[in-house]
Structure formats: structure tokens, C-alpha cells
Amino acid sequence: MRLQNGQPNALAHRRAALSAEGATILDLTLSNPTRAGFDYPTAAILEALAHPAVITYLPEAAGPRSAREAVGALHGVEPEAVILSASTSEAYGWLFKLLTEPGDELLVPSPSYPLFDHLAALEGLKARPVPSFLTDRWHLDLGALEAAVTARTRAVIVVSPNNPTGACLEGSEWAALCDICARRNLALILDEVFSDYLLEPGPEALPTALAGGSPPCETYVLSGLSKVALLPQLKVGWTLLLGPNLAARREALELIADQYLSVSAPAALALPALLALAPALQAQALDRLKANLTELDRRLKDHPHLSRLPVEGGWSVLLRLPAIEEDEAIALRLLDAGVAVHPGHFFDLPSRGYLVLSLLTPPGTWREGLARALPLLGS
Ligand SMILES: Cc1ncc(COP(=O)(O)O)c(C=O)c1O
């Protein structure tokens, strides 16, 4: 089996033991929006899912045209450039099948979303991290990225806004990435699932690469309902094809999609109505993200040895603390005090100096969790 099912990590183990003892944990890592206390328009969602056309099975590899038109209108692309899948994660799997052979490599500027290692391993691929560097903001190390290209490299995967750093690509980084990929014949995969959640974008931040016209390299932009409409349970993601050779690439990707036909009719047919509901849901999440950042800043004033990094966008914040203790030891200590956080090394950050918190956390838990955790973070 390509995916090693290792032992649960020490934190998961301790958390399970504490839960078994009946301990209440203040969870500052919550990433499931349906558990975050938002006010969902349940009747409208259920009505959207009850589209009369669901009764007829119409196997369409890219998804029904009405859904692709709605996604195309959202992103300003033609419906022909849209391929639906049952999640963004599934879209990654399809793209890896399209672009690679087992043994090939993918370059991933890190820190980044840890799922890539597993998704790559499932296709027999190696995801190679290329560390980004931090000054006043995170910068892609474009020189290191190009130097890391080998004969087996097939694609670069960038997440913007990034999970967990929140960093957005700048226009000049996007142009340089496109240039490297075009010259080195690499595909560019851009994950924009968090692009609706811009919090503190820098002056040069690119809210979406789709604004920049057609890129010179074969490009795939990914997003989906999980973040756009806070509805991960409906299992709809999409891939937008940009750049050269569109018709041939679309045909090849559709052929892969056709083997699965994985998007369910109720979810696909509901997509236009669900996307119309999305802005009101996003507004609730944005209010939460901003309020939690403000609360964090207020509390950090009492702990001058702690700070946080700017959050250009997304649902996470990086807490910085003196790099004198391993992050796992700190996270275990906080867990024993009833607070769950992610150690930075889960996301390829250095193993000292960073904790990752979810800004989606409900406000009461956030306040109480910070009040309990921050005084325990050394000085
Ligand atoms: C950067 C990023 N991409 C993709 C996903 C997965 O989205 P989906 O539910 O569509 O598979 C996540 C989920 O957290 C994510 O953080």
C-alpha cells in the first residue's frame, strides 16, 4: 500500500485518552465550518438539492452544463474550461493521473497543506517541498524552486491564500512562476479554495490569478464548495483549465473524470443556487475570522514575548513564540490544560517557534482557549 497508516501521533493519542476520560477540550483547530456555529439557510439548501431533474441520470463527465456555467460565471471563465469533481482532493488525484507517471515529482512551496504528501503518494508520486522564506511576508523561493526541477518534475502546486500561512501570491510571483513552468514544461496547479477570505492582504497580493489573463503554461486552478459555500459535505469541487492546449487537455481530463462520474446529480444541479447562497455564508465566516484576529491581538498585548504573523487570507493564524521548546511538547502541555492547537511542524514549519490556530473557532471557545493557553506559552 502506498499510504502508510502509521501510529496515531502523540497528540492524537493524548487527545483520545483525555476524551475517553471525559475531559472537555477547547478546540482551537476546528476547520469544519458546519461545526462552527454559523447560521446556514437550511430550507434554501434543501430546496436547492431537491431539483426535479435529479430523477434522470445524465452521465456528463465534466458535470452538468448549468453547474459549469454557474462556476464559470463565478470565476469569469467559459463553462468549457470547468470540470467538476467530488472535491478538490479528488481533482488533485485526477490531475496527477493526467500529468504524471509513477515515480514523477511535484514541487510544493512549503509550508503548505499537508494532504499533498498523501495524495501524491497514492499516485506513486513524490511531493518535494521547497521552503518559502519569511521576511515581512512569506516569499516563494523562486531560485530554489527552479533549481529543484529534475527530469522527473511534472508540476508545481501553489496554494493562495496559503494554508496555513495565509500568504497570497503577489503579481510578480505569479508571473515568475508562470515563466518557470512555461520554460521548464511544467504544469502549474493553483489552489484558490480560500480566495474569498482575504483578511490583511498586502498591497501587491493577487486575490485570484484568474484576473491576470491567460498564463503561458498549462494551468489548473482549483476550488470547491467546501470553502466557497462552507459546505464540505456536499462534495463538489472544480478545476478551471487555463493556458495553452486547452481543448486537448480538457478532453484528456474529461476522459479521466468519465471513469468515475463522481459528482452526484443533487449536488451538481444545486450548484447555481448554492453559489447564490455563498456570499451570505462567506460574510458570516469573514466576520468570525476578523473578530477572532482582533481578540487575539487584544490578548497578545499582555504577552509581549508572543506575536502573530499577518494573515493575508484563509482560516488560520500562525502564533509565534520563543523557539526554546519543541512545538509538540508545547501542544501536549496545552492539551493537558484542555486546549487543542496544531504544532507548526504539522505544516512543515520549523519544529520550534510556531503554533497554528484556526480562526474559524467559535468566539466563546476562542476567548476561553486563548485565556488558558497564552499564559502557558513560556516567556
Ligand atoms: C488548501 C486546501 N485545498 C483543498 C482542500 C480540500 O478541499 P475539498 O474539501 O474540496 O477536498 C483544503 C481543505 O482544508 C485545503 O485547505
The ligand as a Gaussian input file, in Angstrom:
#p B3LYP/6-31G(d) Opt

LIG

0 1
 C       -5.637000      24.298000       0.628000
 C       -6.735000      23.289000       0.586000
 N       -7.070000      22.692000      -0.574000
 C       -8.056000      21.785000      -0.632000
 C       -8.758000      21.418000       0.492000
 C       -9.799000      20.347000       0.393000
 O      -10.979000      20.767000      -0.122000
 P      -12.073000      19.677000      -0.548000
 O      -12.986000      19.533000       0.600000
 O      -12.731000      20.307000      -1.746000
 O      -11.361000      18.428000      -0.901000
 C       -8.456000      22.014000       1.713000
 C       -9.191000      21.620000       2.930000
 O       -8.961000      22.105000       4.008000
 C       -7.411000      22.955000       1.762000
 O       -7.048000      23.523000       2.934000

